Amino acid sequence: MLPETLRYRVGNGKVVQERGWILLPPKLTSELVPEADRGPKPPKPTLKGYWKLFSYAPIGIVSVNTAILYSTYFAMLVALPHALEDVYHWSTTEIGLGYLAVGLALMIGSLVGGRSTAGFGMSWVFVATSAFLGECVPLQAAGAFALGNMLRNPGAAVSAVVYPLLVRKMGVGWFFTGFAVFDLVVVGGAVLVLRMYGPSWRKKKTANAPK
């Protein structure tokens, strides 16, 4: 239902530009533009290729950062029902309805948010991580995005496991204070590392690229 963005299939996107926000009826595959209008063909995905991407330091660092931030977000989702029940005395039904509101907002946002935020200019700063991954390997941007999301679920699983143990000892407030400090140190440190060593890593990668 959402428009295709792979340049190899849709070129500059003009083929879907004149259509509505939602493509109806849904299609299993998108239209293929003439060969002269297509972008470069992406490399075939392989496990070795993904490992090579991940072993490139900037992509690995950003992927780990994404996992850490997502684990914080997931810990908040795990903590939310306990806080709503213990502090605000919500019933199980009311807690479930609270999650439905978030889910509906995410569904609507996935359909209308892209166009509206791009038109407003919000995406210039809001998707900095995704843009960075795409610039690291322009011909394998989708693979870099996949790696950026790959560690999110393991990170979420770890945070869900350690949350009950640490909250019993530290309390909710100190748990999330510690998590916030951890995020600040690790993510902030990663930004400094990328700022200091990123140019040399990029120069080395360019020098080793096949001619």
Steps between C-alpha positions, in 0.01 A plus 500: 500500500802730542700617195821322403824689564761268344669713234572197284125450456352850513790723396448848643152408629310700239297191407319516837525873564164587345306238696336521841656431837366143503531273195177314432450225410814361670755330273754230583763671281550858388514627146840478331605818322688486168862389530635843411318653799604241759754552772800269552424136570568415867735211583342165574456463881712228664603421857862573409394832353305595814796406720727714283261790546479450876878472535536848350543696823254789439216261412577271794514792743173651377329158510603449863386854584161428346471182706582684822248775436232251400564293813433814705176557312393139548582515871259794522230291331561217747488742793186678382237239599658454844501875560143544374379216721700564817510881500184601312295187578391437141324174424640247253243609242591867535871421463430301182295785356789734572725287279236496226515878483875486440461225239237691305715812504796304361287351222366839396845654525652239268249598230494879527810591698757459224349751261400755762833500687700508177298796378549680830873424504493299822665201336818701450593443863256232617651212301866588542600143587332351194650767277845430641469127434388569146796729437744237630404257222274671243457187285412284802292746699222245563754252639647768725151589627434131567820475704401815685180325606645150543621544856188678622307187594788335692552831681129517584506141628795574729334813641177307563693234694709735716220750567318304778827407672641852506173675582459289814843619617510854362142611447351628175644851531861398557476224239408742223741764632779244467376401155497866393858552621604178324340621176668839531847354559486225236314685226678828567834321504417330172427837339841626611672186369328535163592867489867426573560182301221506240700686231793256520266198491322644198830573323622145565172351376515709183861397436413130538187520283516305171575722202 
